[in-house]
Amino acid sequence: MRVLRFDLERPELEYYFHELYQAFDPGVKNVVSGAADGVLSQRKRGNQVILTLTWDDGKTLTRAFQVNNSDDPLENSIYKGFLYDFLSEYFDRQLQWGTLTGIKPVKMVQKYVKQGWSPTEINNRFRKYYRVSRDRTDLLMRIAKKQADFIPAVQACANSHLISLYVGIPLCPSKCDYCSFVSTIVDKKGENLEQYFDHLLVEIKKTGEILSASDLRIDTLYIGGGTPTVLSAIQLDALMSSLEESLDLSHLREYTLEAGRPETINRDKLKVAKDHGVERLCLNPQSMNPQTLQSVGRPWEAGLIEKQVALVKSFGFKTLNMDLIVGLGNETPDDFLRSLDAVIALAPENITIHNLSIKKGSRIKDQNGIVVKEGYGEGFYQAVKSRLSGEGFEPYYLYRLKYTRDNSENTGYAKPGHEGIYNILMMAECQSTIGIGAGATGNLYDPVTDNIRKVFTVKDVRTYNERFEEIVEKKCEAYSKKFSDDYIDV
C-alpha cells in the first residue's frame, strides 16, 4: 500500500482531497505529516492555486488554476473541481462521477428540485460544476423523476404519522468472503439465534407501545439481515404475528422479506410469509457461476436457485428481487453478463446490480487489504444497462460506495410497478425509519429542517443479547422523545 502525504495551505481541505484522490487510486493511505511515498501539495499564489503531485517513482505534475477571490459557500467544491481536473490529467482518465464521492447522488438532485431549480440548471450543476458525465447525469435525473412518484406521498404524511420499519436478523448459516456486515454465524444448536429471537420479540412489543401511543403507522416494512430465513417457519410465523399484534400494519404500501441465501427457504417458510402479507421477496444468487461462488466462500448447489425461484413464484408474491455483484472472484465481463442473462431468464420483477466494495470486516479485506482491481470499462456498464432495458427493467434507485471497480455505483432496476419503495425512501432520507434488532439503525426525520438524526445500536448479536435491557431502553427513549406530542406539530 502506497502512502500519500498531504501538504496543504488549507488543512481543512485534506478530507476532500483524500476522498477524491482515492476515487482515482483506491487503497492509498493518507498522512498529513511523516514519511510517505508521495506528496500532494496545494498553495495559493495571488489568484492562482498551485497543485503539485510527486511520487518517489519520479512521476510528477504541477499545474496552476485561476480562482476568484470570493466568499462562495461552495469554495471547497471549487477547489475539489480543480483537484479533479489535475488528477484527471495525472492519471489520464475521467471519472463517470466526476468530483462526487458521496453515497446518495440522487438525493442531491431531489434537493435542487425542492429549491426550485429547473432541469437545465440541475443538469448544468452536475455536468459543469461536479464534472459528472452526461450518461450518469441523465441517469440521476431519470431516477429522481421516477422516485418523485413515491416521495411526495411520504412528504405529505408528515402530519399523518406514517413511518417505515426495519427489523434486523443479523444471523447467517455462514459468512461469504466479501461480506462486511457484522452478522453472526448460527451455532450448531441454534442457541444464539434462539436467544436473539426471544429478545427481538420483546423489542417489537416495546416499540409497538411507543408507536401506538403516538398514533404512528407503518408505511413500509422490511425484514432484513443477515439472512432472516435462517429462522424456522415457526419462528418466522411468531415474528410476523408479533409485528401484527404490536403495530398498525393496515397502511402498508410494501412488505419485504429478505431471504438472501436460496438454501434457507422452503415451502413452509414461504407459506408463512405469504399468509402474513409479504409482497416483495428478495432471493440473491450474487452470481450464477459456480466457480465464482465457491471462490468467495458462498455455497452452491446445481439447479438450486432455479428450483427455489420456481417455488417462490408458485406462491404468487407480487415482486421477486434478485441481486448480482459485479467483480466477485476472478469473473470476466462475459462471466457476469452470462449470470445476468441467466437471472433475467428466471423472470424476476426486480434486479439489483451491486459493484463489489472492499470493506472493513470482510474476509477479502482482511486477507488482501484494499486492493481494487481494474474496472470492466464503460462498455460493460452500457451492456448491462442495455440488456436490462431490453427486458423492460428501468433504474429506480442508486447509491455508491467506496473501493469499487471503476468508482462505480449500485443500481436497482425494476419493471414498472415493482420498484422497491423502502429502498427509495432510505436513499431519499425523507421519512423516519424505526430500527428493531441488532445493527438496525433508526433514522429520525425532521420535515421542517429536512434533516435526519441517527439512532444507532450495537451491531453484533452477542453484545445485543448480553446488554439487551440497556440497549432497548436507550432506543425506546430516543424514539419516544422523537414521537411525543411535539412530533404532531411538525
N, C-alpha and C positions, 0 to 999 in steps of 0.2 A: 504494500500500500504506500503510495506516494503522499508526502506531507507538503502542503502549500501554506506558506506564511503570508498573512495579510498585513501590509504596511500602509495604512490609510490615514489620510489627513483628517477624515471624519470617521472615527472608530465605530460610531453607531451604524454605519453602513455595512459593517463586516457581515452581519447576518444576511442582508440582501445579496451581497457579493458571493458569499459562500453558497447560498441556496442556488443561485443561477449558475455558478461555476459547476456545481455538481450535476446540473442538468446536462451539461456538455461532457463532463468527465466524472461519472458516478464512482463513489467509493473513495474519493480523495479526502484525506483527513486534513482539517484546517487547524492552524495555530495562529495566535495573534503575535506571539513572540517566541523565540527559541529556535532550535535547529530545524531546518526544513530543506526539502529537495527543490523548492521553487519559491518565488516571491511574486505576489501581485501587489503593486503599489499604485496609489492614487494621490495626485497632488493637484492643487488648483493654482493657476497662474493667470492673474487678471481675469479675463472672461473665458479662460480655457481650463478644461480638465485634462490632465496628462495621466494616461494609464500605461503601465509597463508590466509585462509578464515575462519572467525569465525562469527557465528550468535549468537544472545542473547538466542537462544533456546538451546545453548550448543553444537551444531554440529560444528565441526572444522576440518580442514585439512591443513597440512603443507607438502610441497614437495620441493625438490631441483632439479634443472635441470642444466646439464652441458652446457656451452656455449663456443663459440670460441671468442677470443679477435681479432676481425677482423673489417674491415670497410665495411662490406657487406651492400650495399644500401638497402637491404630488411630486415635490422635488426629488424625493427618494426614488420614485419610479422613473423619473427623468434620468437620474444617474444610472439606474438599472438598465435603462434603454441604451445608454452609452456603453455600458459594460457588455450588453448583449451584442451590439454591433462589433465591438472589439473582439469578443470571443468567437463570434461567427467568422471573422477574418482569420483569427489564430487557428481555429480548428477546420476552417474551410468548409463549413456547412451551416445550414439554417435549421432551426428547431420549429416543428409544426406549431408548438405552443408559445413560441417567442419568449418573452420575459416571464410568462406566467409559471409559477411554481406551486400554487395553492391547490387544494383538493377540489374545490367547488366552483369551477368557472361559470357554470350555468347560472349560479346564484348571482354572479356579477351582472349578467345580462338582466336578470329579474330586478336587481336593484336599480339599474338605469331606467328600466321601464317604469318602475314606481315613481322615479323622479321626473318622468315626463319626457324622456329622451325619445327622439324619433328613431326608427330602424336605421336610417342613414347615419345618424350621429353615433349610434351604438356600434355600427359596423366600422366606422372610421376610428373609433376609440380602440377597438381590438386590432384592426389591421395596421394602423399607423403608429399608435402610441405603444401598444403592447407587442407589436411585431408578430401577431398570430397569423398563421397562413389563411388564405382565403377559404380553403376547404374546412379547417377547424372553426373558423368564424361562422361560416354558413351552418355548420353542424350545431354550434351553440345557439344560433338564432332559431334554428328549426326545432331543437329540443325545448327551448324556452317557450316557443309558441305552442308546442304540444302540451307542455305542463300547465299552461295557463288554463286549460280546460278543467284541471283538477284543483289548482291552488285557490282561485277566487272563492270557491265554496268554503274552503278552510278559513280564509281570512274573515269571511262573513260569520264564521262560527265563534269568533272571539267572545260574543255575548251569549252564545247558546251552549257553551261549555263542552265542545267536542274536542277530544284529545286522542292520541294514539297510545298503544300499549305494546311494549316489547317484553316477552318472557324468555329468559335465557336458560338454556340447558347446556352448560359448557362441559359436556362429557362426550367422549368418543370411544369406540371399540379399540382404536389405535390412532397414532398420530402420523400424518403424512410429513415428509421431509420439508415441504415448502410452507407448512402451516406455522403461523406465528401467534395464533390465538392461545391464550392461557387456558387450554382445555385439558381436562383430566381424563386419563385412561380409566375406564371402568374396571375395577378389580374383579378377579375370578368369581368371587362370591356376591358381587354387586353391592357390597356394604356401603361404599362411598356414595353410590347412586341412591340407595335407599334412604340414607340419612339426608342427603341433599334434597331428595324429593319430598320428604316429610317437612323439612324446613320451608321449602318452596310453597307448599300448600298453606302454611301459616302466614307467610308474607303476602300471599294473594288475598287471604281473608283480611289482614290488617290494612292492606292497601285499599281493598274494596270498601272498608268502613270509612276511610278518608274521602274517597271519591263519592260515595253515597251521600255523605254529609254535605258535600259541596255541590251536589246535583250535577256531577260530571258524567259524561257518557263517552263511550269508546267509538272512535271513528274508524280506525284500522287496528287490527290485532295481528301481531307477528310472533310466532313461536320459533325461536332460532337457536343456534348452537355455536360451537359443538355440533352434535348430532342428536336432536330431540327424539328421534325414533330409536334411540337406544332404550327408551322407556318401553316397558311391556305394554300390550294392549290394555291390560287392566289399569296400569299406571296412567297411560295416556287418557283413558276414559275418566279416571279420577281427577286428573289435571284439568281437563276441559270442563268437567262438571263443576269443579270448584270455581273456575272462571265465570261460568254462567250464574252460579249462585251468588257470587260476591260482586259482580259487576253488571252494569247495564249494557248488554250487547245488542240491544234492539236497533241501534242506529249504525251498525257496522256497514261500511262500504266495502271492506275487504278483510278476509280472514285467511292468513297464510300459515302453513306448516312447512318448515324446512326439514325435509327428510335427509337430504345430503347423500349419505352413503347408501347405494342401492341394496346392499346386503342386509340393511337394518329394517327394511319394510316387509310386511306380509299382508295377507288378506284381512286378518283380524284388525291390525292397526289402521289400515285404510278404511275399513268399515266404521271404526270408531271416529276417525277424522270426518268422514262423510256425514255420519249421523249427527255430529256436533256442528255442522255447518261450514267446515273448511271448504273454501272455493279455490284457493291457489296453493299448489303443492310444488315444492322445489326438489328435484332429483338431479344430482350433479355428478355426471361422469368425469368431468375435468379434462379427460382425453378419451378417445375411443381406441387408442393404440396400446395394446397390452405391454409392449416393451417400455413405453413411456411411463405407464402407471407403476410398473414393477421397479423402475429406476428411481422413483420418488417415494417408495415405500407404501403405495396405495394398493390394497387388494384388488385382484381382478379375477373374474371367472367368465369363461367363454359363454356368450349368449345371455348373461345375467341382466345387463342393462336393458336389452331388448325385451326380455321376459317381464321385467319389472315395469317398464313403460306400458306394455300391453295390459298389465294388471291394474296400473293406475287409471288408464283410460277406460277400463271396464266399469269403474265406479262413477264415471261421468263428472269428474271435477271440472270446474269451468276453465281453469288455466293450469297448464303444466309448464314450469320453468326448468330449463336445463342450463348448467354452467359449463363453459370451457375455459381453459387457461392457456394463453399463448406463452411459449417459452419454457415449458416443462422439459426436463431431461435434455436430451440432445435432438429434440424434434427439429425437423426442417420445415420450411413453409408448406411444402407439399404434404408433409405428415399432418400438420394442423388442418389444412384445407380438407383432407380426407376425413378427419374427425368431424369437421363442421358439416360436410355433406352427409355423413352418417347420422348425425344428430338431426339435421333438417329432415332426413328421410323418416325419422320417428315421429314427426309431426307435432312437436310441442308448440304451444302458442306463444312462448316467451323464451328467448335465448339471451344469456348474458355472456359477453366476451370479456374476460379478465386478462390483464397482462401480468405475468409473474413479477412480483415485487419482492426483493430480497429484504426481509425484515428481521429485526432483533427478535430472538426467541425461536426462530425456525432452525431446523437441523441443518439446512443448506447454509445459513448464515454462520452457524457455529463451526461447521466443517471448512468452509471456504472463505469466510468473510464476505464483504460486499463486493462480489465480482459480477458485474452486469455485462452479459455477453452482447455482442453486436446485434442490432435490431434486424428485422427481416426486410426493412425498407418500405417506402410509401406504396409501392406497387402491391405489396402483400396486404396492407391495410385496405386499399381500394378493392382488392379481390374479395376480401371478407365482406365488406360493405355491399359489394355488387351481388354476391351470392345471396345474402340475406334480403336485400331489396327485391331481388328477382322472385323470392318466395313470399313476398308480402309483409316482411318484417320491417318495422320502422323504429329508428332510435328514439327512446323516450326518456332516458336518464343517463347521466355520465358523471364520473368522478375520477380523480387522478391520484396516484401515489408516487412516492419517491422510488428510485432504484429499479425502474422498469426498463425493459428493452425499448430503445428508440424514444425514451422520455414520453411514453405513450399514455393511453387512457383506458379506463374500463367503461364499457358501454352496454346498457341494457337495450335489447331490441324486442319488440312485441308486435303481434298482429293487432289491428285496431280493436279496442275493447278489452284487451288483455294486458294493459300496462300495469306495472306493479305500483299501486298508489302509495304504499308505505315507503317504498324507495324514493319516490318523487318527493314526498313530504320531508324525509330525512335529509335529502340533499338541499332542499329549498329552505330548511330550518324556519318554517312558517307556522309551526304548531307545536304545542307541548307534547312530550312523549314521556310516559312513565316507564321506568325500567324495573323489572322484577327479577330477582335472582342475582347470582354472582356474575360480575362483568357486565351487567345490564345498566348502562349509563342513562340517566334521565336528562331530558332537555326541557328546560322550563322557558317557555316563550313569552315575551312581553310584547304584545301587539302595538303598544304605544311607542316604545323605543325601537321596536323591531330587532331586539337582541335576544340571545339565548344564554341561559345560565345552566351550567352542567351540574348534575348530581352524580358524583362518581361512587362506585362501590368496589370492594375487593374483587379481583378477577379470578382467583383460584378457589376451587370448591373446598379444599381443606380449611383454608382460613375462614371462608364463609360459614362452614359448619362449626368451627371452633368458637367463633365470635358472633354467632348468629343474632342473639338478642341485641347486642350493642349495635351491630350493623343495621339491622332492620329498624331499630328505634331512631337512629340518626336519619335514615332515609325517609321514614314516615314523618319525622319532624320537618324535614325540608319540604316535602310535598304538602303537608298540612299548612305550613306557613304560606306557601305559594297559593294554594287553592282555598284560602279562607275567604271571608266576606269581601276583602278588598279586591279579590280577583273578579268579582261580579261587576265592579265599577269600571274595568278597563275596556 
